Amino acid sequence: MNEESKNPKGGPRTPEGKAKCSGNSLVHGLASSRILIPGEDPAAFESLVDELTKDYQPQTATEVVLVHNMAKYHWLENRAISLQQKAFEDPEKIDSKFLELMMRYQTTNHRAFSNSLKTLITAQKERIKAEREFVSQDCDGYDPNFKILFDGGYSDSSGKPYVPPPPSEDDEEEREFFRPPGMLA
């Protein structure tokens, strides 16, 4: 046997053996690098991802990752809840340390889901805001020195009270109402 094929740790050497042994210490799968563990339905997880995708309609790669993270954290939270329920199947053999651990995993995954959702909503708002173009609303004859007087009237840059021109009779139907800049009509 050559030196290259030896495994210094004494474990499996082939990819098949390594894959088989990688799940040996899997107790609950909540600290695993895998989302799904043996016995879980991959189609159910994909359905969850599809439903969240339909609900939040991610448009960017970041939004897609956040939606996938939400699915993962929801999945893991439900696994922790399921394991908590199994802990009560035999009241005489309740492992309080295991139960506390599952409650911590449930809380951690719930918090991670909430943070991902909050981040997703913020990212979507920022994306939508950036997609909208800001259109300047220039008013013809707008005077930046236009001021509102204390008596409720208006003045222009010369300080004289502003009086809107009276409407002419020929444009009575298309009359525009005076609205000073920055004031609500």
C-alpha positions as CSV (number, residue, x, y, z in Angstrom):
1,M,0.0,0.0,0.0
2,N,1.5,3.4,-1.0
3,E,1.6,6.4,1.4
4,E,-1.0,8.4,-0.6
5,S,-3.9,5.9,-0.1
6,K,-3.4,5.7,3.6
7,N,-5.9,7.6,5.8
8,P,-3.9,8.9,8.8
9,K,-7.1,9.0,10.9
10,G,-7.9,5.4,10.2
11,G,-11.3,6.0,8.7
12,P,-12.9,5.1,5.4
13,R,-10.8,5.7,2.3
14,T,-13.2,5.5,-0.6
15,P,-15.8,8.2,-1.4
16,E,-18.6,5.6,-0.9
17,G,-17.3,4.7,2.6
18,K,-16.8,8.3,3.5
19,A,-20.4,9.2,2.4
20,K,-21.8,6.2,4.4
21,C,-19.9,7.2,7.6
22,S,-20.7,10.9,7.3
23,G,-24.1,10.3,8.9
24,N,-22.9,8.0,11.7
25,S,-23.1,10.7,14.4
26,L,-26.3,12.3,13.2
27,V,-28.7,12.4,16.2
28,H,-31.1,15.1,15.3
29,G,-29.7,16.9,12.3
30,L,-30.1,20.4,13.7
31,A,-26.3,21.0,13.7
32,S,-25.7,19.2,10.5
33,S,-24.5,20.8,7.3
34,R,-27.4,19.1,5.5
35,I,-30.9,20.5,5.6
36,L,-32.6,17.2,5.0
37,I,-31.9,14.1,7.0
38,P,-32.9,10.5,6.3
39,G,-36.6,10.0,6.7
40,E,-37.6,13.5,5.6
41,D,-39.4,14.2,2.4
42,P,-37.3,16.2,-0.1
43,A,-40.5,17.0,-2.1
44,A,-42.1,18.6,1.0
45,F,-39.0,20.8,1.4
46,E,-39.1,21.8,-2.2
47,S,-42.8,22.6,-1.9
48,L,-42.0,24.9,1.0
49,V,-39.3,26.7,-1.0
50,D,-41.8,27.0,-4.0
51,E,-44.5,28.4,-1.8
52,L,-42.2,31.0,-0.2
53,T,-40.9,31.9,-3.6
54,K,-44.4,32.4,-4.8
55,D,-45.3,34.5,-1.8
56,Y,-42.2,36.7,-1.9
57,Q,-41.3,36.6,-5.6
58,P,-37.5,37.2,-5.3
59,Q,-36.0,39.1,-8.2
60,T,-32.3,39.1,-7.3
61,A,-29.8,36.4,-6.3
62,T,-29.7,37.8,-2.8
63,E,-33.5,37.7,-2.5
64,V,-33.4,34.0,-3.7
65,V,-30.9,33.1,-1.1
66,L,-32.9,34.8,1.6
67,V,-36.1,32.9,0.6
68,H,-34.2,29.7,0.6
69,N,-32.8,30.5,4.1
70,M,-36.3,31.2,5.3
71,A,-37.4,27.7,4.1
72,K,-34.4,26.1,5.7
73,Y,-34.9,27.8,9.1
74,H,-38.6,27.0,9.1
75,W,-37.8,23.4,8.2
76,L,-35.3,23.1,11.1
77,E,-37.6,24.9,13.5
78,N,-40.3,22.3,12.7
79,R,-37.8,19.5,13.2
80,A,-36.9,20.8,16.6
81,I,-40.6,21.0,17.5
82,S,-41.2,17.5,16.3
83,L,-38.3,16.2,18.4
84,Q,-39.7,18.0,21.4
85,Q,-43.0,16.2,20.9
86,K,-41.3,12.9,20.7
87,A,-39.6,13.6,24.0
88,F,-43.0,13.4,25.7
89,E,-44.1,10.1,24.2
90,D,-42.7,8.2,27.2
91,P,-43.2,10.4,30.3
92,E,-41.0,8.2,32.3
93,K,-38.0,8.7,30.0
94,I,-38.0,12.4,29.4
95,D,-34.5,13.7,28.8
96,S,-34.7,17.3,30.1
97,K,-31.2,18.2,28.7
98,F,-32.2,17.0,25.2
99,L,-35.6,18.8,25.5
100,E,-33.8,22.1,26.5
101,L,-31.4,21.6,23.5
102,M,-34.4,21.2,21.1
103,M,-36.0,24.3,22.5
104,R,-32.8,26.3,21.9
105,Y,-32.6,25.0,18.4
106,Q,-36.3,25.9,17.9
107,T,-35.7,29.5,19.2
108,T,-32.5,29.9,17.2
109,N,-34.1,28.8,13.9
110,H,-37.3,30.9,14.6
111,R,-35.1,34.0,15.2
112,A,-33.0,33.2,12.0
113,F,-36.2,32.9,10.0
114,S,-37.5,36.3,11.3
115,N,-34.2,38.0,10.6
116,S,-34.1,36.5,7.0
117,L,-37.7,37.7,6.4
118,K,-36.9,41.2,7.7
119,T,-33.7,41.4,5.6
120,L,-35.7,40.2,2.5
121,I,-38.4,42.8,3.0
122,T,-35.8,45.5,3.4
123,A,-33.9,44.3,0.3
124,Q,-37.1,44.3,-1.8
125,K,-38.1,47.8,-0.6
126,E,-34.6,49.1,-1.5
127,R,-34.7,47.4,-4.9
128,I,-38.1,48.8,-5.7
129,K,-37.0,52.2,-4.6
130,A,-33.9,52.1,-6.8
131,E,-36.0,50.9,-9.8
132,R,-38.3,53.9,-9.6
133,E,-36.9,57.0,-11.3
134,F,-37.0,60.2,-9.4
135,V,-38.8,62.8,-11.5
136,S,-38.3,66.4,-10.6
137,Q,-41.6,68.3,-10.5
138,D,-40.5,71.7,-11.9
139,C,-43.2,74.3,-11.8
140,D,-43.1,77.0,-14.4
141,G,-42.3,80.3,-12.7
142,Y,-41.4,78.7,-9.4
143,D,-39.7,81.2,-7.1
144,P,-37.4,79.5,-4.5
145,N,-37.8,82.6,-2.3
146,F,-41.6,82.2,-2.3
147,K,-42.7,82.5,1.3
148,I,-45.9,82.0,3.3
149,L,-46.9,85.1,5.2
150,F,-48.1,84.9,8.8
151,D,-51.6,86.2,7.8
152,G,-52.0,83.2,5.5
153,G,-51.1,85.0,2.3
154,Y,-48.1,84.5,0.1
155,S,-45.2,86.6,-1.0
156,D,-42.7,86.3,-3.8
157,S,-39.0,87.3,-3.8
158,S,-39.7,91.0,-3.8
159,G,-41.8,90.7,-0.6
160,K,-45.0,91.8,-2.2
161,P,-48.1,89.7,-1.5
162,Y,-48.8,87.2,-4.2
163,V,-52.3,87.3,-5.7
164,P,-53.1,84.6,-8.3
165,P,-54.4,86.0,-11.5
166,P,-58.2,85.7,-11.9
167,P,-59.4,83.1,-14.4
168,S,-60.4,84.3,-17.8
169,E,-63.9,83.4,-18.9
170,D,-62.7,81.4,-22.0
171,D,-60.7,78.9,-19.9
172,E,-63.1,78.6,-17.0
173,E,-63.6,74.8,-17.7
174,E,-59.8,74.1,-17.7
175,R,-59.1,76.3,-14.7
176,E,-56.2,75.1,-12.6
177,F,-56.4,75.9,-8.9
178,F,-53.5,77.7,-7.4
179,R,-51.2,75.6,-5.3
180,P,-48.1,77.2,-3.8
181,P,-44.9,75.1,-3.9
182,G,-44.6,72.7,-1.0
183,M,-48.1,73.2,0.2
184,L,-50.8,70.6,0.2
185,A,-53.8,71.5,-1.9
